[in-house]
């Protein structure tokens, strides 16, 4: 299609998988703050980025008066991309190695050293080595890719918007990042993907929700005195997700100046949501918590001091994560439970009270508010005998599971 007047600013890709600092390339390290020496080809990379930066500035300054101006913008955009093309291939290969390492830091260091030798030859004009780098990057980025998923495409912020990082980063971010429970990231996006996040984002122990990494990435991309405002589920204030997200952000100089940790999602989804606004640097303005003025906002999005829990020397009692029913379709309301039992008392054999924290915190009698359908180890024919509950689950869950790459339709 014809080049549009905004096409030079419209980009796509996986914004978690990608480089965000030029130093990551010049020092050839995913964490350049840990490395003192620069790579042998740092000057070549800096020169290419400088040339692309000059073209991007011309593009931004071009007035649009007629179609010829748009064509000129398209030419500048193509030239800027060409200047960075070989560097982007190297950056893809770096991310590919992070995926291929499977979280093994020693393996990653060895492969990165080998890649740096190839990268030097490619930058100096060895096209055959360049083809090898491209092929290896494509191969490693496809590792552990779930069936039906599109190819992984890292988004290298520093190469896509070099003019932004000339001034230290973005002024702000506003968004609604995807959320996915920490334990489901590996099944939905691949085990290697989940482990690579822990390499790309330091201090990421535990099964954090995917949305925590988007908060972290946005904060990394902000300039000093920039701000972000993102909406997510309320898991952002809990457990490993809070520690990996807000915990690291606040320790890194971020200040939460507005937030709400418990409101209904503004849409049809049955989700309890949270939002937070974070300032990068010292903040001296007003604070707003749940739309009310506040004196302090913690990483839990409340006004209580942030306390770090201490680990028990010995367990007080045994515990477990409890049941995971793998989908809202298995949960039913009281009226549905009563209807199923009225139709056939045998349905009681596969319908159980669904007890959660909401019940224990809100009802003194612990009376169930919802029930869950559980066919246990029954096979298809045995489960089908429970006619109405079976039809309910089949209508609600079957299509979802058949379209899912990580859930079985059985």
Long-range contacts (C-beta under 8 A, 24 or more apart in sequence): 2-70, 3-70, 3-71, 3-73, 3-74, 3-77, 4-70, 5-64, 5-70, 5-73, 7-74, 7-77, 8-56, 8-59, 8-60, 8-73, 8-76, 8-77, 11-155, 11-160, 11-161, 12-153, 12-155, 13-153, 13-154, 13-155, 13-156, 14-152, 14-153, 14-154, 14-155, 15-155, 15-157, 15-214, 15-217, 16-197, 16-200, 16-213, 16-214, 16-217, 17-95, 17-99, 17-152, 17-154, 17-155, 17-193, 17-196, 17-200, 18-91, 18-95, 18-154, 18-155, 18-156, 18-157, 19-91, 19-94, 19-95, 19-154, 19-156, 19-157, 19-158, 19-159, 20-156, 20-157, 20-158, 20-217, 20-220, 20-221, 21-158, 21-165, 22-46, 22-49, 22-158, 22-162, 22-165, 24-91, 24-94, 24-158, 25-87, 25-90, 25-91, 25-158, 28-94, 28-112, 28-115, 28-116, 28-119, 29-112, 30-94, 30-98, 30-199, 30-200, 31-202, 39-116, 39-119, 39-120, 40-116, 40-120, 41-119, 41-120, 41-123, 41-124, 44-123, 44-124, 45-87, 45-123, 48-83, 48-84, 48-86, 48-87, 49-83, 49-84, 49-87, 49-158, 49-159, 49-162, 51-83, 52-80, 52-81, 52-83, 52-84, 52-159, 52-162, 53-162, 53-163, 53-166, 55-79, 55-80, 55-83, 56-80, 56-161, 56-162, 56-163, 57-163, 60-163, 84-159, 84-162, 86-122, 86-123, 86-130, 87-123, 87-159, 88-156, 88-159, 89-122, 89-130, 89-133, 89-134, 89-137, 90-115, 90-119, 90-122, 90-123, 90-133, 91-154, 91-156, 91-159, 92-134, 92-137, 92-141, 92-154, 92-156, 93-118, 93-119, 93-133, 93-134, 93-136, 93-137, 93-140, 95-137, 95-141, 95-154, 95-196, 95-200, 96-136, 96-137, 96-138, 96-139, 96-140, 96-141, 96-143, 97-140, 98-196, 98-199, 98-200, 99-140, 99-141, 99-143, 99-144, 99-152, 99-192, 99-193, 99-196, 100-140, 100-143, 100-192, 101-195, 101-196, 101-199, 102-191, 102-192, 102-195, 103-195, 103-196, 103-198, 103-199, 105-199, 108-199, 143-190, 143-192, 144-190, 144-191, 144-192, 144-193, 145-190, 146-187, 146-188, 146-189, 146-190, 146-405, 146-406, 147-405, 148-405, 149-189, 149-405, 152-193, 157-221, 167-223, 168-223, 168-224, 169-221, 169-222, 169-223, 169-224, 169-226, 170-221, 170-222, 170-223, 170-226, 171-222, 171-223, 171-226, 171-227, 172-222, 172-226, 172-227, 172-228, 172-229, 173-218, 173-221, 173-222, 173-227, 173-228, 173-229, 173-230, 174-228, 174-229, 174-230, 175-214, 175-218, 175-230, 175-231, 176-230, 176-231, 176-232, 177-210, 177-211, 177-214, 177-215, 177-230, 177-232, 178-210, 178-211, 178-214, 179-209, 179-210, 179-211, 179-232, 179-233, 179-235, 180-209, 180-210, 180-211, 181-207, 181-209, 181-235, 182-206, 182-207, 182-208, 182-209, 182-210, 182-240, 182-241, 183-207, 184-406, 185-210, 187-406, 188-405, 188-406, 201-244, 201-248, 202-248, 203-244, 203-247, 203-248, 204-244, 204-248, 205-240, 205-243, 205-244, 206-239, 206-240, 206-243, 206-244, 207-240, 208-240, 208-241, 208-243, 208-244, 208-245, 209-233, 209-235, 209-236, 209-241, 211-235, 211-236, 211-241, 211-245, 212-236, 212-241, 212-242, 212-244, 212-245, 213-244, 213-245, 215-245, 215-246, 215-249, 215-276, 215-278, 216-244, 216-245, 216-248, 216-249, 219-249, 219-252, 219-254, 219-278, 219-280, 222-280, 223-280, 224-280, 224-281, 225-279, 225-280, 225-281, 226-279, 226-280, 227-257, 227-277, 227-278, 227-279, 227-280, 228-277, 228-278, 228-280, 229-258, 229-275, 229-276, 229-277, 229-278, 230-275, 230-276, 231-273, 231-274, 231-275, 232-273, 232-274, 232-275, 233-265, 233-271, 233-272, 233-273, 233-274, 234-261, 234-262, 234-272, 234-273, 234-274, 236-261, 236-274, 236-276, 236-301, 237-261, 237-274, 237-299, 237-300, 237-301, 238-300, 242-299, 242-300, 246-276, 246-299, 247-299, 249-278, 250-299, 250-306, 253-280, 253-281, 254-278, 254-279, 254-280, 255-279, 255-281, 255-282, 255-283, 256-297, 256-298, 256-299, 256-301, 257-283, 257-285, 257-286, 257-287, 257-288, 257-297, 258-287, 258-288, 258-289, 258-297, 259-288, 259-289, 259-290, 259-297, 259-301, 260-289, 260-290, 260-291, 260-301, 261-290, 261-300, 261-301, 261-302, 262-290, 270-328, 274-301, 276-301, 323-372, 325-354, 325-372, 325-374, 326-407, 327-396, 327-397, 327-400, 327-401, 327-407, 328-396, 329-392, 329-393, 329-396, 329-397, 329-400, 330-372, 330-373, 330-374, 330-393, 330-397, 331-370, 331-371, 331-372, 332-370, 332-371, 332-372, 332-373, 332-389, 332-392, 333-370, 333-371, 334-368, 334-369, 334-370, 334-371, 336-371, 336-392, 337-371, 339-388, 340-388, 340-389, 340-392, 343-387, 343-388, 344-386, 344-387, 344-388, 346-385, 346-386, 347-386, 347-388, 347-389, 349-386, 350-374, 350-375, 350-376, 350-378, 350-383, 350-386, 350-389, 351-389, 380-410
